Amino acid sequence: MPILKKISALSKPMSEKVISQLKYPDYRNLLGTREQVKEHLDVLIQAWVKKREDKIVIMVDELDRCSAGTIVEFFEALQLFLPVESIIHVITINQEAVCYALANSNMHFFDTEIVSNKDKLAFGKEYLEKYITISYQLPHSQNLENYINHLLIDQSENDLNYIFRDSEKKALVEIITEINNSRRINPRELKKII
């Protein structure tokens, strides 16, 4: 028996002998967190989704309030989840803020050092189209007076106790309406102004 083993070992090609002696690294562990997340996600989806038509909805809110770097990282990470048909993503954003953040973080795509806001917005919108399948913008009401009046009420006391005099309220409504005609103001910005 030992002689037969020795003969079979001698008949193996040298390349096979060398390869069998090498220790390969565990490439699966070298792939990193991204691949591990993908594996865990597959396991979770198999556990959660019983029927093919069942869906998991992931809601992302206030992304526009994050730093530009975090916004870019979010969309890079989102690539991991996009191919998964069982997951629906709902992302609520102030599109302008996200577009500027994406453009400012990707200045190497522009030919010049000075980039106009129009170009940044165009770049950001094009970038978002890669990730957002169905876009929906909330309707924008041109009459802000009721909302402004609501914000001007001192909620800590009662609805009739106004912080501002009527003349001040009227002036604020006029100023904000004028600003809104040239630049759309969202409710969060309106609160900050008041």
VOBA-1610 file (N, C-alpha, C; in pm, whole numbers, padded with zeros to 5 digits, always signed):
BEGIN
Met+00081-00121+00000Met+00000+00000+00000Met+00085+00126+00000Pro+00186+00135+00091Pro+00267+00256+00091Pro+00336+00281-00043Ile+00378+00170-00111Ile+00444+00186-00239Ile+00346+00243-00343Leu+00220+00195-00342Leu+00120+00245-00436Leu+00091+00393-00413Lys+00083+00435-00285Lys+00061+00576-00253Lys+00175+00662-00306Lys+00297+00610-00290Lys+00413+00685-00335Lys+00415+00698-00486Ile+00378+00589-00556Ile+00374+00591-00702Ile+00267+00690-00750Ser+00147+00688-00685Ser+00040+00780-00726Ser+00081+00925-00698Ala+00155+00947-00589Ala+00200+01083-00556Ala+00301+01131-00660Leu+00387+01042-00708Leu+00486+01078-00808Leu+00422+01103-00944Ser+00309+01039-00969Ser+00244+01054-01100Ser+00162+01184-01110Lys+00138+01251-00997Lys+00064+01379-01000Lys+00151+01486-01062Pro+00089+01574-01141Pro+00167+01685-01196Pro+00215+01777-01083Met+00326+01841-01108Met+00388+01929-01007Met+00293+02044-00970Ser+00220+02098-01066Ser+00130+02211-01038Ser+00022+02170-00938Glu-00027+02048-00951Glu-00130+02000-00857Glu-00072+01986-00717Lys+00054+01940-00707Lys+00119+01926-00577Lys+00136+02063-00511Val+00179+02163-00588Val+00201+02298-00534Val+00069+02358-00490Ile-00033+02347-00573Ile-00163+02405-00541Ile-00222+02342-00415Ser-00205+02210-00400Ser-00262+02144-00282Ser-00192+02188-00153Gln-00069+02238-00163Gln+00004+02283-00045Gln-00025+02428-00008Leu-00080+02505-00101Leu-00109+02645-00074Leu-00235+02661+00009Lys-00235+02761+00092Lys-00354+02795+00170Lys-00413+02921+00109Tyr-00535+02907+00059Tyr-00603+03022-00001Tyr-00670+03103+00108Pro-00669+03233+00091Pro-00743+03315+00188Pro-00894+03291+00172Asp-00967+03317+00276Asp-01112+03304+00272Asp-01167+03431+00207Tyr-01187+03424+00076Tyr-01230+03542+00001Tyr-01364+03595+00046Arg-01450+03507+00093Arg-01581+03550+00141Arg-01565+03651+00255Asn-01472+03627+00347Asn-01449+03720+00457Asn-01383+03850+00409Leu-01307+03841+00301Leu-01240+03959+00250Leu-01334+04052+00174Leu-01451+04003+00136Leu-01547+04086+00062Leu-01603+04198+00148Gly-01602+04180+00279Gly-01639+04290+00368Gly-01785+04295+00404Thr-01817+04404+00471Thr-01949+04424+00529Thr-02058+04424+00424Arg-02033+04481+00310Arg-02136+04491+00206Arg-02189+04353+00168Glu-02100+04258+00146Glu-02143+04123+00109Glu-02211+04053+00227Gln-02163+04079+00347Gln-02226+04020+00465Gln-02368+04072+00481Val-02386+04202+00459Val-02520+04261+00468Val-02611+04196+00365Lys-02559+04177+00245Lys-02637+04116+00138Lys-02681+03975+00177Glu-02590+03897+00235Glu-02624+03762+00278Glu-02730+03764+00387His-02713+03852+00487His-02810+03861+00596His-02946+03908+00543Leu-02942+04000+00449Leu-03066+04050+00390Leu-03141+03938+00319Asp-03069+03856+00245Asp-03133+03743+00176Asp-03201+03649+00276Val-03134+03623+00387Val-03192+03536+00490Val-03318+03600+00550Leu-03311+03728+00581Leu-03427+03798+00639Leu-03545+03801+00542Ile-03518+03827+00418Ile-03627+03833+00320Ile-03693+03697+00305Gln-03615+03592+00305Gln-03673+03458+00297Gln-03761+03429+00418Ala-03722+03482+00534Ala-03802+03460+00656Ala-03927+03547+00659Trp-03916+03671+00612Trp-04028+03766+00621Trp-04128+03753+00508Val-04079+03732+00387Val-04166+03733+00270Val-04207+03590+00238Lys-04333+03561+00263Lys-04383+03425+00242Lys-04432+03405+00099Lys-04497+03508+00043Lys-04547+03499-00094Lys-04468+03595-00182Arg-04462+03563-00307Arg-04385+03646-00402Arg-04437+03789-00408Glu-04569+03806-00393Glu-04627+03941-00402Glu-04613+04021-00272Asp-04570+03960-00164Asp-04547+04033-00038Asp-04428+04127-00056Lys-04436+04244+00007Lys-04330+04343-00005Lys-04291+04398+00132Ile-04168+04439+00142Ile-04117+04508+00260Ile-04097+04654+00218Val-04150+04747+00297Val-04137+04889+00264Val-04037+04952+00361Ile-03935+05014+00305Ile-03836+05086+00385Ile-03860+05235+00362Met-03888+05306+00470Met-03918+05449+00463Met-03794+05527+00508Val-03747+05618+00424Val-03633+05703+00457Val-03683+05847+00458Asp-03669+05913+00571Asp-03719+06049+00585Asp-03605+06140+00628Glu-03612+06264+00586Glu-03519+06370+00624Glu-03375+06344+00582Leu-03359+06276+00471Leu-03226+06254+00416Leu-03160+06388+00381Asp-03242+06483+00339Asp-03191+06614+00299Asp-03128+06691+00415Arg-03151+06648+00537Arg-03092+06716+00653Arg-02956+06659+00691Cys-02913+06554+00621Cys-02783+06491+00648Cys-02673+06567+00576Ser-02550+06536+00613Ser-02434+06597+00546Ser-02425+06545+00403Ala-02356+06619+00319Ala-02340+06579+00179Ala-02275+06441+00168Gly-02176+06415+00253Gly-02109+06285+00251Gly-02203+06171+00286Thr-02289+06195+00385Thr-02384+06092+00427Thr-02486+06066+00316Ile-02529+06171+00246Ile-02625+06155+00137Ile-02564+06069+00026Val-02440+06097-00009Val-02373+06018-00113Val-02357+05874-00066Glu-02316+05853+00058Glu-02302+05718+00112Glu-02435+05643+00112Phe-02543+05715+00142Phe-02676+05652+00141Phe-02708+05595+00003Phe-02686+05675-00102Phe-02719+05627-00236Phe-02624+05515-00280Glu-02500+05520-00236Glu-02408+05410-00267Glu-02454+05281-00198Ala-02498+05292-00073Ala-02547+05176+00000Ala-02680+05126-00057Leu-02759+05217-00109Leu-02889+05181-00166Leu-02873+05084-00283Gln-02760+05091-00352Gln-02734+05000-00464Gln-02744+04855-00420Leu-02713+04828-00297Leu-02718+04693-00243Leu-02862+04641-00236Phe-02957+04731-00209Phe-03095+04692-00189Phe-03180+04700-00315Leu-03139+04778-00413Leu-03221+04799-00533Leu-03255+04672-00609Pro-03163+04579-00625Pro-03198+04458-00701Pro-03300+04366-00631Val-03323+04388-00504Val-03414+04301-00428Val-03558+04341-00458Glu-03630+04255-00530Glu-03765+04287-00574Glu-03864+04295-00458Ser-03835+04233-00348Ser-03928+04230-00235Ser-03924+04358-00152Ile-03832+04448-00184Ile-03819+04570-00104Ile-03861+04691-00187Ile-03948+04772-00127Ile-03988+04899-00187Ile-03932+05010-00099His-03866+05106-00160His-03808+05218-00086His-03893+05342-00108Val-03928+05409+00000Val-03997+05537-00008Val-03902+05639+00055Ile-03857+05733-00028Ile-03759+05831+00017Ile-03822+05969+00006Thr-03835+06036+00121Thr-03890+06172+00120Thr-03773+06269+00136Ile-03762+06360+00041Ile-03649+06453+00042Ile-03691+06590-00007Asn-03612+06688+00031Asn-03615+06818-00034Asn-03519+06802-00150Gln-03573+06789-00269Gln-03492+06754-00386Gln-03379+06852-00410Glu-03405+06979-00393Glu-03302+07081-00416Glu-03180+07057-00325Ala-03205+07036-00197Ala-03096+07016-00101Ala-03014+06892-00135Val-03081+06784-00171Val-03011+06661-00205Val-02933+06677-00335Cys-02990+06746-00432Cys-02920+06770-00560Cys-02791+06847-00538Tyr-02798+06953-00457Tyr-02677+07031-00428Tyr-02573+06945-00355Ala-02617+06865-00259Ala-02524+06780-00184Ala-02456+06680-00277Leu-02533+06618-00365Leu-02476+06521-00459Leu-02377+06589-00554Ala-02413+06706-00603Ala-02324+06778-00695Ala-02197+06822-00624Asn-02211+06878-00504Asn-02093+06925-00430Asn-01999+06812-00393Ser-02052+06692-00374Ser-01968+06577-00341Ser-01908+06511-00464Asn-01953+06551-00581Asn-01905+06492-00706Asn-01852+06598-00802Met-01782+06695-00749Met-01732+06806-00831Met-01634+06758-00940His-01575+06642-00921His-01481+06591-01021His-01550+06557-01155Phe-01683+06551-01156Phe-01756+06525-01280Phe-01773+06650-01366Phe-01747+06766-01308Phe-01765+06891-01381Phe-01633+06933-01447Asp-01646+06999-01561Asp-01527+07040-01637Asp-01460+07165-01580Thr-01536+07249-01511Thr-01481+07374-01460Thr-01483+07374-01307Glu-01404+07465-01250Glu-01400+07475-01104Glu-01522+07547-01050Ile-01571+07645-01125Ile-01689+07719-01083Ile-01810+07660-01155Val-01905+07609-01076Val-02023+07543-01132Val-02146+07619-01087Ser-02234+07649-01180Ser-02355+07724-01146Ser-02455+07635-01070Asn-02543+07701-00997Asn-02647+07627-00923Asn-02736+07549-01019Lys-02760+07606-01137Lys-02843+07539-01237Lys-02778+07407-01279Asp-02646+07409-01301Asp-02574+07287-01339Asp-02573+07185-01225Lys-02559+07235-01102Lys-02561+07145-00987Lys-02697+07077-00974Leu-02803+07154-00991Leu-02938+07096-00984Leu-02958+06993-01094Ala-02912+07024-01215Ala-02926+06931-01327Ala-02850+06802-01299Phe-02728+06815-01247Phe-02648+06696-01213Phe-02719+06612-01108Gly-02768+06679-01002Gly-02835+06608-00893Gly-02960+06537-00940Lys-03038+06601-01024Lys-03161+06538-01076Lys-03128+06416-01161Glu-03025+06427-01243Glu-02983+06314-01325Glu-02933+06199-01237Tyr-02861+06233-01132Tyr-02810+06133-01038Tyr-02927+06060-00970Leu-03026+06137-00926Leu-03142+06079-00857Leu-03224+05989-00948Glu-03228+06019-01077Glu-03305+05937-01171Glu-03256+05793-01175Lys-03130+05771-01141Lys-03075+05636-01140Lys-03134+05553-01025Tyr-03180+05622-00921Tyr-03226+05552-00801Tyr-03378+05560-00780Ile-03439+05665-00830Ile-03580+05687-00804Ile-03660+05652-00928Thr-03744+05550-00916Thr-03823+05502-01027Thr-03946+05589-01049Ile-04020+05613-00942Ile-04140+05694-00949Ile-04122+05814-00858Ser-04126+05931-00917Ser-04109+06054-00840Ser-04244+06121-00824Tyr-04270+06168-00705Tyr-04396+06239-00680Tyr-04365+06362-00596Gln-04409+06476-00643Gln-04389+06599-00568Gln-04522+06641-00508Leu-04518+06675-00381Leu-04639+06721-00315Leu-04684+06852-00378Pro-04815+06868-00392Pro-04863+06993-00451Pro-04825+07112-00363His-04796+07221-00428His-04751+07341-00356His-04863+07444-00359Ser-04909+07479-00243Ser-05017+07577-00233Ser-04958+07718-00241Gln-05015+07801-00326Gln-04967+07939-00339Gln-05019+08027-00226Asn-05128+07986-00161Asn-05185+08065-00052Asn-05131+08013+00081Leu-05034+08082+00134Leu-04970+08039+00258Leu-05030+08107+00381Glu-05124+08194+00361Glu-05174+08278+00469Glu-05227+08196+00588Asn-05306+08092+00563Asn-05361+08012+00674Asn-05250+07945+00754Tyr-05151+07889+00683Tyr-05041+07822+00753Tyr-04958+07923+00832Ile-04933+08038+00774Ile-04857+08142+00843Ile-04932+08186+00968Asn-05062+08209+00955Asn-05143+08248+01071Asn-05138+08142+01180His-05142+08016+01139His-05134+07906+01235His-04999+07910+01309Leu-04891+07936+01238Leu-04759+07941+01300Leu-04743+08062+01392Leu-04815+08167+01364Leu-04803+08289+01444Leu-04881+08282+01574Ile-04962+08179+01589Ile-05040+08165+01713Ile-04951+08105+01821Asp-04959+08161+01940Asp-04883+08108+02054Asp-04955+07982+02103Gln-04905+07866+02067Gln-04970+07739+02101Gln-04960+07706+02250Ser-04867+07768+02319Ser-04850+07735+02461Ser-04962+07791+02547Glu-05021+07902+02508Glu-05130+07964+02585Glu-05265+07913+02534Asn-05313+07979+02430Asn-05436+07933+02365Asn-05439+07988+02223Asp-05532+07939+02143Asp-05536+07974+02002Asp-05567+08121+01976Leu-05614+08194+02076Leu-05652+08334+02054Leu-05542+08431+02093Asn-05441+08383+02160Asn-05334+08469+02207Asn-05224+08476+02101Tyr-05220+08585+02024Tyr-05123+08599+01916Tyr-04991+08657+01967Ile-04884+08607+01912Ile-04751+08659+01945Ile-04731+08793+01876Phe-04782+08806+01754Phe-04762+08926+01674Phe-04891+09007+01667Arg-04874+09138+01654Arg-04990+09224+01630Arg-05042+09199+01489Asp-05167+09238+01464Asp-05227+09216+01332Asp-05148+09281+01221Ser-05096+09400+01243Ser-05019+09469+01139Ser-04887+09394+01110Glu-04826+09337+01215Glu-04703+09260+01196Glu-04732+09130+01121Lys-04842+09065+01155Lys-04881+08943+01085Lys-04904+08970+00937Lys-04975+09078+00910Lys-05006+09113+00772Lys-04877+09138+00693Ala-04783+09209+00756Ala-04654+09237+00691Ala-04577+09107+00666Leu-04576+09016+00765Leu-04508+08887+00748Leu-04569+08806+00634Val-04702+08802+00628Val-04770+08728+00522Val-04731+08784+00386Glu-04728+08916+00373Glu-04692+08980+00246Glu-04547+08950+00208Ile-04457+08961+00304Ile-04315+08937+00277Ile-04292+08792+00235Ile-04349+08699+00311Ile-04327+08557+00282Ile-04392+08519+00149Thr-04509+08572+00121Thr-04575+08545-00007Thr-04491+08597-00122Glu-04432+08714-00105Glu-04345+08771-00209Glu-04222+08684-00231Ile-04160+08640-00123Ile-04043+08551-00134Ile-04084+08422-00204Asn-04200+08369-00166Asn-04248+08243-00221Asn-04274+08253-00373Asn-04306+08371-00421Asn-04329+08389-00565Asn-04201+08371-00645Ser-04088+08409-00587Ser-03962+08396-00659Ser-03887+08268-00624Arg-03909+08219-00504Arg-03839+08098-00459Arg-03933+08020-00370Arg-03964+07899-00408Arg-04059+07817-00333Arg-04009+07790-00192Ile-04093+07814-00093Ile-04057+07794+00047Ile-04132+07672+00098Asn-04058+07577+00157Asn-04127+07461+00213Asn-04168+07492+00358Pro-04259+07413+00415Pro-04308+07440+00551Pro-04199+07449+00657Arg-04094+07369+00646Arg-03985+07373+00744Arg-03913+07507+00738Glu-03886+07555+00617Glu-03822+07686+00601Glu-03911+07798+00652Leu-04040+07783+00629Leu-04136+07884+00675Leu-04133+07895+00827Lys-04125+07781+00895Lys-04116+07783+01042Lys-03989+07855+01087Lys-03879+07829+01018Lys-03752+07893+01054Lys-03761+08045+01037Ile-03823+08087+00928Ile-03837+08230+00902Ile-03916+08297+01014Ile-04026+08236+01051Ile-04111+08297+01153Ile-04043+08285+01289
//
